[in-house]
């Protein structure tokens, strides 16, 4: 039996938690209801975008990892990356969370970069 929380419940919980903290969350792309991959776009006041997704570890767990940061010199590259990921996996959820120190909502230390 898979103990993984259905994607739609996890997304809903993240958006509600961020909202309760004064931030804003929204689904940019709705994926497969139960088992879709979740990509989180974390920003604060609309800047400093970075993408987090769960990556498999050697011990079989899946940990959140930053897989992309927006380059201020080439902002279109960031959206192009999200578009490619969506084209590669129609089941992917893309969720933007706009709140200070957004990493804390996925159990990580705040971003320093």
Residue frames as a rotation matrix with the C-alpha (Angstrom) as fourth column:
UNK 1
0.577 0.816 0.000 0.00
0.816 -0.577 0.000 0.00
0.000 0.000 -1.000 0.00
UNK 2
-0.343 -0.670 0.658 1.29
0.657 -0.672 -0.342 3.45
0.671 0.315 0.671 -0.96
UNK 3
0.016 0.295 -0.955 1.26
0.947 -0.310 -0.080 5.91
-0.320 -0.904 -0.285 1.95
UNK 4
-0.894 -0.402 0.200 1.59
0.449 -0.815 0.367 8.88
0.015 0.418 0.908 -0.37
UNK 5
-0.259 0.786 -0.561 -0.98
0.207 -0.522 -0.827 11.63
-0.943 -0.331 -0.027 0.08
UNK 6
0.278 0.400 0.873 -3.08
0.934 0.100 -0.343 12.18
-0.225 0.911 -0.346 -3.08
UNK 7
-0.638 -0.664 0.390 -1.68
0.755 -0.640 0.144 15.08
0.154 0.386 0.910 -5.09
UNK 8
-0.103 0.658 0.746 -4.87
0.280 -0.700 0.657 17.15
0.954 0.277 -0.113 -5.02
UNK 9
0.822 0.384 -0.421 -5.00
0.481 -0.071 0.874 16.99
0.306 -0.921 -0.243 -1.21
UNK 10
0.023 -0.903 -0.430 -1.35
0.933 -0.135 0.333 17.94
-0.359 -0.409 0.839 -0.83
UNK 11
-0.631 -0.205 0.748 -1.75
0.590 -0.752 0.293 20.87
0.503 0.626 0.596 -3.23
UNK 12
0.343 0.861 0.376 -4.89
0.266 -0.473 0.840 22.05
0.901 -0.188 -0.392 -1.45
UNK 13
0.719 -0.110 -0.686 -3.17
0.694 0.076 0.716 21.82
-0.027 -0.991 0.131 1.94
UNK 14
-0.383 -0.923 -0.031 -0.14
0.908 -0.382 0.171 23.80
-0.169 0.037 0.985 0.76
UNK 15
-0.469 0.264 0.843 -2.30
0.382 -0.799 0.464 26.55
0.796 0.540 0.274 -0.73
UNK 16
0.644 0.765 -0.013 -4.42
0.297 -0.235 0.926 26.79
0.705 -0.600 -0.379 2.42
UNK 17
0.436 -0.560 -0.704 -1.37
0.873 0.073 0.483 26.87
-0.220 -0.825 0.521 4.70
UNK 18
-0.642 -0.689 0.336 0.28
0.760 -0.630 0.158 29.61
0.103 0.357 0.928 2.67
UNK 19
-0.144 0.697 0.703 -2.98
0.258 -0.659 0.706 31.59
0.955 0.283 -0.085 2.62
UNK 20
0.759 0.435 -0.485 -3.36
0.534 0.010 0.845 31.28
0.373 -0.900 -0.225 6.39
UNK 21
0.070 -0.841 -0.536 0.13
0.887 -0.193 0.419 32.78
-0.456 -0.505 0.732 6.71
UNK 22
0.367 0.163 -0.916 -0.78
-0.010 -0.984 -0.179 35.80
-0.930 0.075 -0.359 4.58
UNK 23
-0.723 -0.666 -0.181 0.65
-0.236 -0.008 0.972 34.50
-0.649 0.746 -0.152 1.32
UNK 24
0.332 0.791 -0.514 -0.95
-0.813 -0.037 -0.581 33.44
-0.479 0.611 0.631 -1.92
UNK 25
-0.668 -0.503 0.548 -0.99
-0.149 0.812 0.564 30.11
-0.729 0.295 -0.618 -3.69
UNK 26
0.355 0.813 -0.461 -2.43
-0.734 -0.062 -0.676 29.09
-0.579 0.578 0.575 -7.01
UNK 27
0.132 -0.197 0.971 -2.49
0.385 0.913 0.133 26.13
-0.913 0.357 0.197 -9.34
UNK 28
-0.221 -0.305 -0.926 -0.79
-0.699 -0.613 0.369 27.03
-0.680 0.729 -0.078 -12.62
UNK 29
-0.324 0.122 -0.938 -1.33
-0.755 0.564 0.334 23.57
0.570 0.817 -0.091 -14.12
UNK 30
0.257 0.529 0.809 -3.63
-0.885 0.465 -0.023 20.90
-0.389 -0.710 0.587 -12.74
UNK 31
-0.616 -0.606 -0.503 -2.22
-0.743 0.660 0.114 17.39
0.262 0.444 -0.857 -12.92
UNK 32
-0.273 0.462 -0.843 -3.40
0.059 0.883 0.465 13.88
0.960 0.078 -0.269 -12.19
UNK 33
0.456 0.666 0.591 -5.69
-0.477 -0.377 0.794 13.98
0.751 -0.644 0.146 -9.17
UNK 34
0.994 0.053 0.098 -4.11
-0.111 0.540 0.834 11.22
-0.008 -0.840 0.542 -7.09
UNK 35
0.568 -0.807 0.160 -0.60
0.609 0.544 0.578 10.47
-0.553 -0.231 0.800 -8.28
UNK 36
0.808 -0.254 0.532 0.56
0.340 -0.538 -0.771 13.49
0.482 0.804 -0.349 -10.27
UNK 37
-0.217 -0.938 -0.271 4.04
0.953 -0.144 -0.266 14.89
0.210 -0.316 0.925 -9.76
UNK 38
0.844 0.473 -0.253 4.05
0.527 -0.821 0.219 18.25
-0.104 -0.318 -0.942 -7.98
UNK 39
-0.312 -0.865 0.393 6.34
0.822 -0.454 -0.345 21.10
0.477 0.215 0.852 -9.03
UNK 40
0.568 0.447 -0.691 6.33
0.754 -0.618 0.220 24.04
-0.329 -0.646 -0.688 -6.66
UNK 41
-0.068 -0.512 0.856 7.24
0.591 -0.712 -0.379 27.50
0.804 0.480 0.351 -7.90
UNK 42
0.355 0.109 -0.929 8.27
0.913 -0.256 0.319 29.41
-0.203 -0.961 -0.190 -4.79
UNK 43
-0.243 -0.372 0.896 8.47
0.521 -0.829 -0.203 33.22
0.818 0.417 0.395 -4.87
UNK 44
-0.157 0.253 -0.955 8.21
0.884 -0.394 -0.250 36.14
-0.440 -0.884 -0.162 -2.49
UNK 45
0.189 0.380 -0.905 6.33
-0.040 -0.918 -0.394 39.20
-0.981 0.111 -0.158 -3.75
UNK 46
0.935 0.356 -0.001 6.59
-0.044 0.114 -0.992 37.76
-0.353 0.928 0.123 -7.26
UNK 47
0.489 -0.827 -0.277 10.41
-0.766 -0.255 -0.590 37.66
0.417 0.501 -0.759 -7.41
UNK 48
-0.363 -0.789 0.496 13.17
-0.918 0.393 -0.046 35.12
-0.159 -0.472 -0.867 -6.81
UNK 49
0.650 0.747 -0.143 11.35
-0.760 0.635 -0.138 32.22
-0.012 0.198 0.980 -8.47
UNK 50
-0.651 -0.759 0.002 12.67
-0.759 0.651 0.012 28.74
-0.010 0.006 -1.000 -7.90
UNK 51
0.345 0.727 -0.593 11.23
-0.708 0.617 0.345 25.30
0.617 0.301 0.727 -8.68
UNK 52
-0.548 -0.415 0.726 11.15
-0.785 0.556 -0.274 22.50
-0.290 -0.720 -0.631 -6.13
UNK 53
0.422 0.664 -0.617 10.24
-0.727 0.655 0.206 18.91
0.541 0.362 0.759 -6.80
UNK 54
0.573 -0.186 0.798 10.66
-0.568 0.612 0.551 15.63
-0.591 -0.769 0.245 -4.98
UNK 55
0.165 -0.630 -0.759 13.65
-0.833 0.324 -0.449 13.63
0.529 0.706 -0.471 -6.09
UNK 56
0.924 0.173 -0.342 14.25
-0.016 0.909 0.416 9.97
0.382 -0.378 0.843 -5.23
UNK 57
0.280 -0.829 0.484 17.02
-0.960 -0.236 0.152 9.32
-0.012 -0.508 -0.861 -2.73
UNK 58
-0.483 -0.578 -0.658 19.21
-0.585 0.772 -0.248 6.21
0.651 0.265 -0.711 -2.40
UNK 59
-0.962 0.107 0.250 17.27
-0.158 0.526 -0.835 5.10
-0.221 -0.843 -0.490 0.69
UNK 60
-0.635 0.745 0.203 14.00
0.741 0.514 0.432 5.05
0.217 0.425 -0.879 -1.27
UNK 61
0.021 0.634 -0.773 12.61
0.651 -0.595 -0.471 8.28
-0.758 -0.493 -0.426 0.18
UNK 62
0.041 0.046 0.998 11.72
0.872 -0.489 -0.014 11.31
0.487 0.871 -0.060 -1.92
UNK 63
-0.118 -0.211 -0.970 13.05
0.766 -0.642 0.046 14.68
-0.632 -0.737 0.237 -0.78
UNK 64
0.909 0.417 0.004 12.24
0.350 -0.757 -0.552 18.18
-0.227 0.503 -0.834 -2.02
UNK 65
-0.200 -0.980 0.017 15.10
0.766 -0.145 0.627 19.59
-0.612 0.138 0.779 -4.13
UNK 66
0.400 0.208 -0.893 15.50
-0.288 -0.896 -0.338 22.91
-0.870 0.393 -0.298 -5.91
UNK 67
0.129 -0.300 0.945 15.79
0.736 0.667 0.112 22.01
-0.664 0.681 0.307 -9.60
UNK 68
-0.121 -0.162 0.979 15.67
0.861 -0.509 0.023 25.46
0.495 0.845 0.201 -11.21
UNK 69
-0.098 0.067 -0.993 16.16
0.620 -0.776 -0.113 29.12
-0.779 -0.627 0.035 -10.29
UNK 70
0.804 0.423 0.418 14.99
0.592 -0.497 -0.634 32.04
-0.060 0.757 -0.650 -12.36
UNK 71
-0.377 -0.926 0.007 17.86
0.886 -0.358 0.295 33.96
-0.271 0.118 0.955 -13.92
UNK 72
0.274 0.535 -0.800 17.01
0.340 -0.831 -0.439 37.68
-0.900 -0.152 -0.409 -13.86
UNK 73
-0.515 -0.539 -0.667 19.00
-0.447 -0.495 0.745 38.15
-0.731 0.682 0.014 -17.08
UNK 74
-0.840 0.237 -0.488 16.88
-0.363 0.423 0.830 35.52
0.403 0.875 -0.269 -18.90
UNK 75
-0.571 0.643 0.510 13.45
-0.621 0.068 -0.781 35.36
-0.537 -0.763 0.361 -17.22
UNK 76
0.292 0.723 -0.626 11.78
-0.955 0.256 -0.150 33.64
0.052 0.641 0.766 -20.21
UNK 77
-0.467 -0.554 -0.690 14.00
-0.507 0.806 -0.304 30.57
0.724 0.208 -0.657 -19.71
UNK 78
-0.892 0.170 0.419 12.23
-0.345 0.344 -0.873 29.85
-0.292 -0.923 -0.248 -16.42
UNK 79
0.103 0.994 -0.037 8.79
-0.719 0.048 -0.693 29.72
-0.687 0.098 0.720 -18.04
UNK 80
0.169 -0.116 -0.979 10.20
-0.881 0.427 -0.203 27.69
0.441 0.897 -0.030 -20.92
UNK 81
-0.860 -0.504 -0.073 11.44
-0.394 0.749 -0.533 25.13
0.323 -0.430 -0.843 -18.37
UNK 82
-0.550 0.733 0.400 7.97
-0.359 0.224 -0.906 24.86
-0.754 -0.642 0.140 -16.82
UNK 83
0.339 0.680 -0.650 6.40
-0.886 -0.002 -0.464 24.53
-0.317 0.734 0.601 -20.27
UNK 84
-0.273 -0.529 -0.804 8.81
-0.735 0.654 -0.181 21.71
0.621 0.541 -0.567 -21.17
UNK 85
-0.957 -0.090 0.276 8.08
-0.268 0.640 -0.720 19.86
-0.112 -0.763 -0.636 -17.94
UNK 86
-0.138 0.986 0.089 4.35
-0.542 0.000 -0.840 20.15
-0.829 -0.164 0.535 -18.55
UNK 87
0.333 0.214 -0.918 4.76
-0.937 0.186 -0.296 18.87
0.107 0.959 0.262 -22.14
UNK 88
-0.585 -0.664 -0.466 6.86
-0.575 0.745 -0.339 15.93
0.572 0.069 -0.817 -20.91
UNK 89
-0.887 0.278 -0.369 4.41
0.451 0.698 -0.556 14.93
0.103 -0.659 -0.745 -18.18
UNK 90
-0.423 0.814 0.398 0.71
-0.089 -0.474 0.876 15.70
0.902 0.335 0.273 -18.66
UNK 91
0.381 0.575 -0.724 0.06
0.621 0.421 0.661 14.52
0.685 -0.702 -0.196 -15.07
UNK 92
-0.578 -0.745 -0.334 2.26
0.755 -0.331 -0.566 17.19
0.311 -0.579 0.753 -13.47
UNK 93
0.717 0.646 -0.264 0.88
0.696 -0.637 0.331 19.80
0.045 -0.421 -0.906 -11.09
UNK 94
-0.479 -0.791 0.380 2.56
0.651 -0.611 -0.450 23.21
0.588 0.032 0.808 -11.21
UNK 95
0.619 0.687 -0.381 1.74
0.735 -0.335 0.589 25.25
0.277 -0.644 -0.713 -8.11
UNK 96
-0.265 -0.671 0.693 2.97
0.248 -0.742 -0.623 28.73
0.932 0.007 0.363 -7.28
UNK 97
0.512 0.313 -0.800 3.36
0.851 -0.060 0.522 29.73
0.116 -0.948 -0.297 -3.64
UNK 98
-0.083 -0.478 0.875 4.05
0.272 -0.855 -0.441 33.41
0.959 0.202 0.201 -3.04
UNK 99
0.955 0.297 -0.006 5.03
0.058 -0.167 0.984 33.90
0.291 -0.940 -0.177 0.59
UNK 100
0.301 -0.879 0.370 8.11
-0.896 -0.393 -0.205 34.79
0.325 -0.271 -0.906 2.62
UNK 101
-0.567 -0.679 0.466 10.42
-0.797 0.595 -0.102 31.85
-0.208 -0.430 -0.879 3.31
UNK 102
0.324 0.843 -0.429 8.23
-0.931 0.365 0.013 29.48
0.167 0.395 0.903 1.31
UNK 103
-0.319 -0.528 -0.787 10.55
-0.409 0.826 -0.389 26.50
0.855 0.197 -0.479 1.82
UNK 104
-0.844 -0.009 0.535 9.30
-0.527 0.188 -0.829 26.16
-0.094 -0.982 -0.164 5.39
UNK 105
0.146 0.988 0.053 5.97
-0.925 0.155 -0.346 24.89
-0.350 0.001 0.937 4.02
UNK 106
0.726 0.036 -0.687 7.74
-0.391 0.843 -0.369 21.83
0.566 0.536 0.626 2.61
UNK 107
0.969 -0.239 -0.064 9.96
0.184 0.518 0.835 21.24
-0.167 -0.821 0.546 5.62
UNK 108
0.240 -0.926 0.290 13.13
0.878 0.080 -0.471 22.93
0.413 0.368 0.833 4.34
UNK 109
-0.182 -0.418 -0.890 15.27
0.691 -0.698 0.187 25.80
-0.699 -0.581 0.416 5.54
UNK 110
0.751 0.488 -0.445 14.52
0.092 -0.745 -0.661 29.15
-0.654 0.456 -0.604 3.90
UNK 111
0.636 -0.473 0.609 16.29
0.745 0.170 -0.645 29.79
0.202 0.864 0.461 0.60
UNK 112
0.339 -0.625 -0.703 19.56
0.398 -0.582 0.709 31.68
-0.853 -0.520 0.052 0.90
UNK 113
-0.538 -0.699 0.472 20.22
0.661 -0.002 0.750 32.12
-0.523 0.716 0.463 -2.80
